[in-house]
Amino acid sequence: MKQSNRNRLSKQVANASHIKYSGWFGAWLTGSLWIYLGLILLLVIADVWYVLASMGNTEGLREMLDWGNLWQSVKLTFLSSTVSAILSVLIAVPIGYLLSRYRFFGKSVIDAVLDIPVVLPPLVIGLSLLILFNNFPPRILDWGVGSLDDIMSGWGMRVTHTKLAIVIAQFTVACAFAIRMMKVSFDQIDPRSEKVAMTMGASRGRAFFDVVLPQSYHGMVAAGMLAWARSLGEFGPILVFAGATRGKTEVLSTSVYLEINTGNLKGAVLISLIMIALAVMTILIVRILTKKGAGYDMH
């Protein structure tokens, strides 16, 4: 009897998500969904419509942009975003594991500090990077020590307004997202498996690399893809710290800015559509990978 009641309750819970809501509550749920979903779809439709109308009325696709310059921007974007994503994952894996498995003094404060790049305005991050590399320690103190950029320039590695600055700006923001993703991924992995490995003589590090890391593979790839997508769309820190010089520090996000500044709105919209397509593909890949992860799902 108890078993039948338990089965009946399980079926009711399973079917609860399929109940059709009516009245004001259903209108509130579906209305909120369609308002925001409609806004997102209209943004994309407006861009596509604008480009198609421009192609039909005034000029073809080839005349909208300097395609040679755009290709250079695409290559630099892919290169810098990939390097930033790899660096983000390399840093996010140990930090995510540390926050997931260990308790220590000041953990909540450190956890909050790691989220600062997520909530800070992008231009503030770019300005802070500029100050860090060009005026730290402050020259007003007159310590007789050059800035970080001066020191690195002596090693043949100038940072500000170079391609390296693009990677640093992207990494500063993207790594925060990767850390959050990896922490959630490790949280979803049952710690009993690594405890069993340690009882069999494995060290904590060996248990991590042999047991935990293989289970977090999909989470790592998802973190890397999200870091890549975030790097792809980064603009403010790059503009302030790396600049937006044609053919030198121009990535897709700054290409949009440069095209708008030159009055080429059609070209700016076309580049925006390219970025939207890349972002959608990245999201789809992350969704697929997170569904296959070790109990980890973004939904």
N, C-alpha and C positions, 0 to 999 in steps of 0.2 A: 504493500500500500504506500509506504513511504517512498519507495523507488518510483512508483508510477506518478506520485505527486511531484517528485523531483524532476522527472522527465517532462511532465506537463509544464512546470515552471520554466524549465530550460527552453522549451519551445516558445513559450510566451515572451521570454527575454529575447530570443533570437529573432522573433517576428516584430518586436517593438520598433525596430528601425524602419520597418516597411509600413507603419501606420500612416495613413493620410490625414494630415492635420487640416482642419477647416476653421472658418471664422477668422477673428482678428489675429490669432497666433499664426495660422498658416500664411495669412497675408503679410505679416511682419517678416516671417522667415523667407518666403519666396520673393517678396518685394526687395528686401535688403540684398539678396543674391543678385537679382536682375539689375538693380541699380548700379552696383559696382561692376558686375560682369559686363553690362552694357557699356559702361564708361570705357573699360579696357578695350573691348572690341571696337568701339567707335574710334578710339585713338588710332588703332591699326588701320581700320577701314579708311579713315580720313587721309592718312599718309599714302596708302596705296592709290586711292582715288586721285589725290593731288598729282602724284607722279604720272599716272596713266593719262590724266587730262593734259598735263604738260607735254607728254610725248606726242599726243594726238594733235595739239593745237600749234605749238611753236617749234619744238625742236625734238630730235630723237634722243635716244638714251646715250649715245656716244658723245653728244655735245653738252650733256649736263655736267660732266666732271672731267678733270684731268686724270684719266684712268691710269696713266703711268705713275703719277704721284699717289693715287689712291692705293695702287698695288704695293708701293713701298710702305704706306701706312698700315695696310692689312698685314704685311709680313712682320713689321715691328710689333704690331698689336698681338699677333699670335705668339711671337717669340717671347715678349715681355710677360704676357699673361701666363704662358706655360712655365717660365722660370719662376714667376711669383707663386703659382699654384704648387709647384714641386717644393719650394722652400716652405710654403705655408703648411703643407702636410708633414714635412720633416720636423717642423717645430710643434705642430698641433698634436701629433701622436703622443709624444712623451708628456706634454702638458695635459692633454685630455685624460690620459691614463692616471696621472698624478692626482688630478681633481676628482676623478671617479673612484679611485681605490683607497686613497689615503686621507686621514684626518690630521690636521696640524694647525698650530696657532696662526691666526690671521688668514685662514683659508677663505672665509667669506669676503674679506677685504680684497684679497688678491683676485678672487673670482670677479668681483665688481670692477676692479681696475682693468682686467682683461677685456671688459666690454666697452671701455671708453672709446676705442676707435669706431665702434658701431654707432654710438649715440652722438659723437661729436660732429659738428658741421664739417664737411669735407675740406672747405677752404681753411678752416682752423688747423686741420691736420697738415695741410700743405705748408701753411705759414710756420707751424711749429717745427716741421722738418727743415725748413729754410733757416730758421733761427738756430736750430741744433747744429747744423753743419757749417753755418757761416758766422755765427756769433756765440760760440760756446767753447771755452768759457768766455763770459762777456768781456769785450775789449775794454770796457770802462774800468775794469779791475786792474788792467795793465800788469798782468802776470808775466808778460813776455812769452806767452805760449800761443801759438797760432791756433786757428779754428780747426775743427775736424776736417774740413775741406782742404785747408792749407796743408795739414799733415798728410792726407791721402794724396794730394797733388804731388807732394814730394816723393811718393811711391809710384807716381805715374798713374794714379787712379782718381782723377777729378770727378766729383759727384754732381754738384749742382748744374742744372741745365744740360744734362747728358742722358744717354740711354740708361745708365745705371740708376739715375734719379727716378726714372719711370718705374723700374722694378722695385725700388725701395718704397716709393709712394703706393704702388699697388699692394705690395706685401704687407705694409703697415695696416691696411684696412682688411684685406682678404684673410689674413691669418686669424683675426678675431672670429670670423665666421667658421673657419676650419676647426678652430679649437672647440667652439660650441658643438659643432657636428660630431667631432671625435669623442667628446665627453659623453654625449647622449648615446653614441654607438657603444662605448665601453660600459655604460650603465646598463645596457640591454643584454650584455653577455653575462651569463651565470658565473659568478666567481668560484663556484664549487669545483669547476673543472681544473682551474689553476691551483686550487688548494690540494686537490688530489695529486697533481703533478709534484707539488712541493713535498707532500708526505712520502712520495716515492723517491725522494732524494734530489729533486731538481731545485736549483736556486730560483729566487724570485725572477731574476732576469731571464733564465732559461725557460721558466714556465710562461713568461710573457711572450718570448719569441716563438716558442714551439706550440703554445696552446691558444693564447689570447689573440695574438697578431693575425694568425690565419683566419680566425673567426671574424675579425674586424675588417677583412679585405674589402668588402663592398662598402663599408662605411668610410674607409680611406679613399676609395675611388670617388665616392659621392662628395666627400669633403674637398677633394682636389678639384672636382668639377665645379662645385659652388665657388671655391676660391678663384677658379679660372673665370667663371662668369662675372664674379664681382670685380676682378681685375679688368675684364673687358669693358665694363661700364664705368670704371673710375675716371673722374674728370677733374674735380677740384684740386686734390693734392698734386696731380700731374701738372696742371696749369700753373700753379704757384711755384712748385719745387723744380719741375723739369722744363717748364715753358712749353710753347707750342710753335716751334720753328719748323717751317716746311722742309721736308726731306731729312730732318735731323731728329727731332723729338716729337714728331707728329704721329699719334695713334688715332684710331677711329673716333674716339670720343672728342678729341681735340680737333679732328678734321671737321666734325659737325660745327664746332665753334668757329673755325676759320672760314668755312663756307658761308656761315651766317654773317660774319663780319665783312666779307667781300660782296654781300648782297646776293649770293647764289643760293636762294632758298630751296630751289628744286634739287640741287646737289646735296644740300644738307638733309633734306627729307629722304633722298635715295640712300645715303649712308645710314640714316636712322633705320631704314627698313632692313638693311644688311645686318645691323646690330640686333634688331628684333628677331630676325630669323636665327641668328647664332644663339641668342638667349633662349628661344623656344626649344631649339635642339638640345641645349644644355639641360634645361629643366626636364625634358622627356627622358634623357639619359639618367639623370639623377633619380627620377621617379622609378625607373625600371630597376636600377641598382639597389635602391633602398628597399624595394619590395623583396629582393633576394638576399638582403643582409641578414645578419644574425639577430633575428627578432627586432630589427630596427626599421622603422617606417616613419617617413616625414609627415604622413597624414595625421 
